[in-house]
Amino acid sequence: MKKYLREIEISGVILMFVGFIISMVSGSNFGVWPCIFGIFLWVIVFLYRAFHWKEYERENKQGIIIVLLAIALLIFNMLTRR
């Protein structure tokens, strides 16, 4: 599992991006499924790294910062959209 973490993470990010693009272009909810599967893959990698904190400490801190920024952007987007 350890040697495939990067590939799993990249696959999850690509699936999330593809799902987002599908949702924006088609206007349907079909893009939700690739997003859900991409998030699932990303969570698997996140949990593995969390249980091996000492080995992946730098990546975990970067991941936490990225997630916090994404949440802040989503909240800002929700508050400003009318």
ZITA-V271594 format. One record per backbone hydrogen bond with DSSP energy under -1.0 kcal/mol. NH is the residue of the N-H (numbers start at 1). CO is the residue of the C=O. Records with the same first field share a line. If there is no record, write none. Layout:
NH=CO  CO
This chain:
4=1
8=4
9=5
10=6
11=7
12=8
13=9
14=10
15=11
16=12
17=13
18=14
19=15
20=16
21=17
22=18
23=19
24=20
25=21
26=22
27=23
32=29
35=31
36=32
37=33
38=34
39=35
40=36
41=37
42=38
43=39
44=40
45=41
46=42
47=43
48=44
49=45
50=46
51=47
56=52
60=56
61=57
62=58
63=59
64=60
65=61
66=62
67=63
68=64
69=65
70=66
71=67
72=68
73=69
74=70
75=71
76=72
77=73
78=74
79=75
80=76
81=77
